[in-house]
């Protein structure tokens, strides 16, 4: 009984406090430094797509709002043929950003995503790709990965030793 009376008393006191109004379009609200908003796909410093279509983001997504299809170019570099995020289902948890090994998916502090129709909240790869590298400007996955692609053989990545010939290890 005491907790009910205390709750009613707090509601009564709150009714007489001064209201705080934020004039939204002119005055932006405060966002925490680690706020998770709109999802973007960033690019490498050389302008290529960072996403290697590994499907880790789609697997990590708890609401299954990410869909993609992998393909390769003529140099052996993997990229998504299509990349689709349904923002009407997205809960902005950030698991996709944490699961991405190439820092391709990043969550930005943009929160103004209101749409009238739900089908307008399905963003394709063209809507998600930005021109810059985002939060990690010096990182290039294909330069540090031990993957052989056109113009780079195995053992030629940064901080990578040349592959060992296993036949030379035989007795």
C-alpha positions as CSV (number, residue, x, y, z in Angstrom):
1,X,0.0,0.0,0.0
2,X,2.8,2.4,0.8
3,X,4.4,1.9,-2.6
4,X,1.2,2.8,-4.4
5,X,0.9,6.0,-2.3
6,X,4.5,6.9,-3.0
7,X,4.0,6.4,-6.7
8,X,0.9,8.6,-6.7
9,X,2.8,11.3,-4.8
10,X,5.6,11.2,-7.4
11,X,3.1,11.6,-10.2
12,X,1.5,14.5,-8.4
13,X,4.9,16.2,-8.0
14,X,5.8,15.6,-11.6
15,X,2.6,17.3,-12.8
16,X,3.9,20.7,-11.6
17,X,7.4,20.6,-13.1
18,X,8.3,22.9,-16.0
19,X,7.9,21.3,-19.4
20,X,11.0,21.0,-21.7
21,X,10.2,21.2,-25.4
22,X,12.8,20.7,-28.1
23,X,12.1,22.6,-31.3
24,X,13.0,19.6,-33.4
25,X,13.8,20.7,-37.0
26,X,15.8,23.8,-35.9
27,X,17.3,22.3,-32.7
28,X,18.6,18.7,-32.9
29,X,18.3,16.5,-29.9
30,X,21.4,15.3,-28.0
31,X,22.7,11.9,-29.3
32,X,25.1,9.8,-27.2
33,X,28.5,9.3,-28.8
34,X,27.8,5.5,-29.4
35,X,24.3,6.1,-30.8
36,X,23.3,3.5,-33.4
37,X,21.2,4.8,-36.3
38,X,21.1,4.3,-40.1
39,X,23.2,1.5,-41.5
40,X,25.6,2.3,-44.3
41,X,28.0,0.3,-46.5
42,X,31.4,1.9,-46.7
43,X,34.1,1.7,-49.4
44,X,37.9,1.0,-49.4
45,X,40.2,4.0,-49.6
46,X,40.8,3.0,-53.3
47,X,37.0,3.3,-54.0
48,X,36.1,-0.4,-54.1
49,X,33.3,-2.0,-52.1
50,X,34.5,-3.3,-48.7
51,X,31.7,-5.9,-48.4
52,X,33.0,-9.4,-49.4
53,X,29.5,-11.0,-49.1
54,X,30.5,-13.4,-46.3
55,X,26.9,-13.5,-44.9
56,X,28.1,-12.9,-41.3
57,X,25.9,-9.9,-40.9
58,X,22.8,-11.7,-42.1
59,X,23.6,-14.6,-39.7
60,X,24.2,-12.3,-36.7
61,X,21.0,-10.3,-37.3
62,X,18.4,-11.4,-34.7
63,X,15.4,-10.3,-36.8
64,X,16.6,-11.5,-40.2
65,X,16.3,-8.1,-41.9
66,X,19.5,-8.4,-44.1
67,X,19.6,-10.3,-47.4
68,X,22.5,-10.5,-49.8
69,X,23.8,-12.6,-52.7
70,X,27.6,-13.2,-53.3
71,X,29.3,-13.0,-56.7
72,X,32.9,-12.4,-57.9
73,X,34.4,-10.0,-60.4
74,X,37.1,-10.9,-63.1
75,X,39.9,-10.4,-60.5
76,X,38.5,-12.9,-58.0
77,X,37.3,-10.2,-55.7
78,X,34.0,-11.1,-53.9
79,X,31.3,-8.5,-53.6
80,X,27.5,-8.7,-53.0
81,X,25.4,-8.8,-56.2
82,X,22.6,-7.4,-54.1
83,X,22.5,-6.2,-50.5
84,X,19.1,-5.5,-49.0
85,X,18.1,-4.2,-45.5
86,X,14.5,-4.0,-44.4
87,X,14.6,-1.1,-41.9
88,X,11.0,-1.7,-40.9
89,X,12.2,-4.8,-39.2
90,X,15.7,-3.6,-38.0
91,X,16.1,-3.0,-34.3
92,X,19.4,-1.2,-34.7
93,X,21.2,-3.6,-32.3
94,X,24.6,-3.3,-34.0
95,X,25.3,-7.0,-34.2
96,X,25.8,-6.7,-38.0
97,X,28.5,-4.1,-37.5
98,X,30.2,-6.2,-34.9
99,X,30.1,-9.3,-37.1
100,X,31.5,-7.6,-40.2
101,X,35.2,-8.6,-40.6
102,X,35.9,-5.9,-43.2
103,X,34.3,-2.9,-41.5
104,X,31.9,-2.6,-44.4
105,X,28.7,-2.2,-42.4
106,X,28.7,0.8,-40.1
107,X,25.9,2.4,-38.0
108,X,25.8,6.2,-38.3
109,X,24.1,8.6,-35.9
110,X,21.4,9.5,-38.5
111,X,18.0,8.8,-37.1
112,X,15.7,10.7,-39.5
113,X,14.3,7.7,-41.5
114,X,10.6,8.3,-41.3
115,X,8.6,7.0,-44.3
116,X,4.9,6.9,-45.1
117,X,5.0,3.5,-46.8
118,X,6.7,0.4,-45.4
119,X,8.1,-0.7,-48.7
120,X,10.1,2.6,-48.8
121,X,12.0,1.3,-45.8
122,X,13.6,-1.5,-47.8
123,X,17.0,-0.1,-48.8
124,X,19.1,-1.7,-51.6
125,X,22.8,-1.6,-52.0
126,X,22.7,1.6,-54.1
127,X,20.9,3.4,-51.2
128,X,23.4,2.1,-48.6
129,X,26.7,2.6,-50.3
130,X,28.6,5.8,-49.4
131,X,31.6,7.3,-51.2
132,X,34.0,7.4,-48.3
133,X,35.6,4.8,-45.9
134,X,33.5,5.8,-42.9
135,X,34.9,5.3,-39.4
136,X,38.0,3.4,-40.6
137,X,39.7,5.6,-43.2
138,X,43.0,3.7,-43.6
139,X,41.7,0.1,-43.6
140,X,41.7,-1.9,-46.9
141,X,40.6,-5.5,-46.5
142,X,42.1,-6.7,-49.7
143,X,45.5,-5.2,-48.9
144,X,45.7,-7.1,-45.6
145,X,43.9,-10.3,-46.4
146,X,45.8,-13.4,-47.3
147,X,43.6,-14.0,-50.4
148,X,44.9,-14.2,-53.9
149,X,43.1,-11.7,-56.2
150,X,44.1,-10.0,-59.4
151,X,47.3,-8.0,-58.8
152,X,48.1,-9.7,-55.5
153,X,49.3,-13.2,-54.8
154,X,49.3,-15.1,-51.6
155,X,52.0,-13.9,-49.3
156,X,52.0,-10.4,-50.7
157,X,49.6,-8.8,-48.2
158,X,50.8,-6.5,-45.4
159,X,52.4,-8.3,-42.5
160,X,52.1,-11.7,-44.2
161,X,54.8,-14.2,-44.7
162,X,55.2,-16.1,-48.0
163,X,53.3,-19.5,-47.9
164,X,55.3,-22.5,-46.9
165,X,55.7,-25.3,-49.4
166,X,54.3,-28.3,-47.5
167,X,56.2,-30.7,-49.7
168,X,59.5,-29.3,-48.4
169,X,58.5,-30.3,-44.9
170,X,58.2,-34.0,-45.8
171,X,61.1,-36.3,-44.7
